[in-house]
Amino acid sequence: QVQLVESGGGLVQAGGSLRLSCAASGRTFSRYAMGWFRQAPGKERDIVAAINWSGSTYYTDSVKGRFTISRDNAKNTVYLQMNSLKPEDTAVYYCATHRSPLTTTQAMRAPYDYNYWGQGTQVTVSS
């Protein structure tokens, strides 16, 4: 059984930083792309960033230059470093693991391609 457990969310002022962590278990972590998604109230769940098995990354335009996704395969953990946070970054953040191993960068952007999800962690950025 695959399990994903997020941590690191919280309340921060605009311009501040947070680091989210997602600990995975139950599969060969290093072979699968991992993604961070977010969902604000009344909105769809959208991708924030993803990293595949080779370390290639993808970022949605609104977070480029501010967020960094990374992974530590020895610890089965993926991270999202969030800097220069803005009120519009406020959302519940979810990590997820892709349904297929050895995914290309192009194929890791869609939420429907991820089949295991964490419980989510709230990030609130005050103005």
Secondary structure, 3 states (H helix, E strand, C coil): CCEEEEECCEEEECCCCEEEEEEEECCCHHHEEEEEEEECCCCCCEEEEEECCCCCEEECHHHCCCEEEEEECCCCEEEEEECCCCHHHCEEEEEEEEEEECCCCHHHCCHHHEEEECCCEEEEEEC
